[in-house]
């Protein structure tokens, strides 16, 4: 009599996260363990450097969640008090089974000193790289210069030039990381604006408002954090979590979380 086949083993059940990503669930998932809370005073309108880990949740508590990149923002003063400069460096690791390992972008943005850190001019570059030596793929490199003239954005790419329609009230996503640190807590104001996502994709009809203050777990500690929320067309909702000194500690959008890692400057 032939041997009976053994019953197939069922795959172990994966426990889904099944909750919006906030400081409490991020603590449960261990995402904040290597990011201790900062201390001391912070001057949001000063010169500072903030570094963030880019952490991604793949929907389960016990697998797939990992650091996927890094973002560095540098704010510097200019001789003109109406403007400041914001430097951006971001690297996102890609699926190693694909052709490229990382996508690297860099930008230098001249911002207006207003509530939205509105960009007035910028340079932007994008590069895909391969392997530990970050070998470039020149055919995919992209670089541009841009400046705002009225409600138009004048964009130059190499010897070419084109104009993009804008509005009289827009900002970029990286600029909001700076701007939210200067907004007052506890107000009912709603900021309405359009968004130039990644300095390249136009996303109109955004709203940013104060959500409230909570005492939440942070790793093995407790933190008193304030939250701003952003909703709008064509983007995942954002939540910005700041400490009492107005430092931006977390920016959560969909399954991606920017977690403050360390910083320089900003002390009073």
C-alpha positions in Angstrom: 0.0 0.0 0.0 1.6 3.3 -1.0 2.6 5.7 1.7 0.1 8.4 2.4 1.4 12.0 1.7 2.0 14.0 4.8 -0.4 16.9 5.3 1.2 20.2 4.2 2.3 22.4 7.0 0.4 25.6 7.2 2.5 28.8 7.2 2.8 30.4 10.6 0.2 33.2 11.0 1.7 36.6 10.7 0.5 39.2 13.1 -0.4 42.4 11.2 0.3 45.8 12.6 -3.3 46.8 11.8 -2.9 50.3 13.3 -1.8 53.7 12.1 1.9 54.3 12.7 2.3 56.6 15.7 4.9 56.8 18.5 3.1 54.1 20.5 3.0 51.4 17.8 6.5 52.5 16.7 7.7 51.8 20.2 6.1 48.4 20.2 7.7 47.6 16.9 11.2 48.7 18.2 11.6 51.4 15.6 12.5 54.0 18.1 15.0 51.9 20.2 18.1 53.5 18.5 16.8 57.1 18.6 16.9 58.5 22.1 14.9 61.6 22.9 17.0 64.8 22.5 17.5 67.3 25.4 18.3 70.9 25.7 17.0 74.0 24.0 16.4 74.3 20.2 16.2 77.4 18.0 14.1 76.5 15.0 15.0 79.7 13.2 18.7 79.2 13.7 21.4 77.2 11.8 21.0 73.5 12.4 21.5 70.0 10.9 18.9 67.3 11.4 19.4 63.7 10.4 16.6 61.2 10.0 16.4 57.4 9.4 13.9 56.4 6.9 12.1 53.4 8.3 9.5 51.4 6.4 6.8 49.1 7.8 5.6 46.3 5.6 2.4 45.6 7.5 3.6 42.8 9.9 4.9 43.1 13.4 7.7 40.4 13.1 9.1 40.7 9.6 9.9 43.1 6.8 10.2 46.3 8.8 13.5 48.0 8.3 15.6 51.1 7.8 15.4 51.9 4.1 17.4 55.1 3.9 18.4 58.4 5.4 17.6 62.1 5.1 19.8 65.0 6.1 18.5 68.6 6.3 20.8 71.6 6.9 19.4 75.0 7.6 21.7 78.0 7.3 21.1 81.7 7.7 21.7 84.2 4.8 22.7 87.9 5.0 19.1 88.7 4.0 16.8 88.1 7.0 13.9 87.4 4.7 15.4 84.2 3.3 17.4 81.2 4.4 19.0 78.2 2.7 18.0 74.6 3.1 20.3 71.7 2.1 18.8 68.3 1.4 20.5 64.9 1.0 18.4 61.8 0.8 19.3 58.2 0.0 16.6 55.4 -0.4 17.7 51.8 -0.7 16.0 49.9 -3.4 15.1 46.2 -3.8 18.5 44.6 -4.3 17.0 42.1 -6.8 16.4 45.0 -9.2 19.0 46.8 -11.4 19.9 49.5 -8.9 20.6 49.5 -5.2 19.9 53.1 -4.2 18.3 56.4 -5.3 20.2 59.5 -4.2 18.9 63.0 -4.4 20.4 66.3 -3.4 19.0 69.8 -3.4 19.9 73.3 -2.3 16.8 75.4 -1.7 16.6 79.2 -1.1 13.5 79.6 1.1 11.4 82.6 2.0 11.2 83.2 5.8 7.4 82.7 5.9 5.0 80.2 7.4 5.5 77.7 4.6 9.3 78.1 4.0 8.2 78.8 0.4 11.0 78.0 -2.1 12.1 80.8 -4.4 15.0 79.0 -6.2 16.7 75.7 -6.1 19.1 73.2 -7.6 18.2 69.5 -7.7 20.0 66.4 -8.7 18.9 62.7 -8.9 21.2 59.6 -9.3 20.7 55.9 -9.2 23.7 53.8 -8.0 24.8 50.2 -7.9 26.7 48.2 -5.3 28.7 49.1 -2.2 30.9 51.5 -4.3 27.8 53.4 -5.4 28.6 53.1 -9.1 26.5 55.6 -11.0 24.3 55.0 -14.0 25.0 58.3 -15.9 22.2 57.7 -18.4 19.7 58.0 -15.6 21.3 61.1 -13.9 19.1 64.2 -13.7 19.9 67.7 -12.7 18.0 71.0 -12.9 18.0 74.6 -11.7 14.8 76.4 -11.0 13.5 79.8 -9.8 10.1 81.2 -9.1 8.9 84.2 -11.1 5.4 85.3 -10.1 3.2 82.3 -10.5 5.6 80.5 -12.8 8.6 78.2 -12.1 11.4 78.7 -14.6 13.2 75.3 -14.9 16.5 74.8 -16.7 17.8 71.4 -17.5 21.1 71.5 -19.3 20.7 73.8 -22.3 16.9 73.4 -22.2 14.3 75.5 -20.4 10.6 75.2 -19.7 8.0 76.9 -17.5 5.8 75.2 -15.0 2.6 76.7 -13.7 2.7 77.3 -9.9 0.6 79.3 -7.5 1.1 82.2 -5.1 1.1 79.8 -2.1 3.1 76.7 -2.5 6.0 74.9 -0.8 7.9 71.6 -1.1 7.7 68.6 1.2 11.3 69.0 2.5 10.6 72.7 3.2 7.7 71.6 5.4 10.1 69.7 7.6 11.6 73.1 8.4 8.5 75.1 8.4 6.5 73.0 10.8 9.1 73.6 13.5 8.3 77.3 13.5 4.5 77.0 13.7 2.8 77.8 17.0 1.3 75.0 19.1 -2.4 74.9 20.0 -3.9 77.1 17.4 -6.9 76.3 15.2 -5.4 77.8 12.0 -5.4 75.7 8.9 -2.7 76.4 6.4 -3.8 76.0 2.8 -1.2 75.5 0.1 -0.1 73.6 -3.0 2.9 71.1 -2.8 5.8 70.5 -5.1 6.6 67.0 -4.0 10.3 66.2 -4.3 10.6 69.5 -6.1 9.2 67.8 -9.2 5.6 66.7 -8.8 2.8 69.3 -8.4 0.2 68.3 -5.8 -2.5 71.0 -5.2 -5.0 71.4 -2.4 -3.1 70.6 0.7 -4.1 71.5 4.3 -1.9 71.6 7.4 -3.3 72.0 10.9 -2.5 71.4 14.6 -3.9 68.1 15.9 -3.1 68.3 19.6 -0.6 67.2 22.4 -0.1 63.7 23.8 2.1 61.9 26.3 3.3 58.8 24.4 5.9 56.1 24.9 9.2 56.6 23.1 11.4 53.5 23.3 11.7 53.0 27.1 10.9 56.6 27.9 7.8 58.8 27.9 7.5 61.9 25.7 5.2 64.9 25.6 4.7 65.4 21.8 2.7 67.8 19.6 1.2 66.7 16.3 0.4 68.5 13.1 -1.5 66.8 10.3 -1.4 67.3 6.6 -4.1 66.1 4.1 -4.3 66.8 0.4 -4.7 65.6 -3.1 -2.3 63.1 -4.5 -0.2 62.4 -1.3 -0.4 60.1 1.6 -1.5 61.9 4.8 1.4 63.2 6.9 1.7 63.5 10.6 4.5 65.6 12.1 5.4 64.9 15.7 7.4 67.6 17.6 8.8 67.9 21.1 8.2 70.8 23.4 11.2 72.6 22.0 9.6 72.4 18.5 12.1 69.8 17.2 10.6 67.6 14.5 11.2 64.0 15.8 8.9 62.0 13.5 7.3 62.5 10.1 4.9 59.7 9.3 3.4 59.2 5.8 1.8 55.9 4.9 4.2 53.1 5.7 7.2 55.4 5.7 8.5 57.1 8.9 11.3 59.7 9.1 12.9 59.2 12.6 15.2 61.8 14.0 18.6 60.3 14.6 20.8 63.1 15.7 21.3 66.8 15.2 23.8 69.6 15.3 23.2 73.3 16.1 20.0 74.9 16.9 20.9 75.6 20.6 20.0 78.9 22.0 
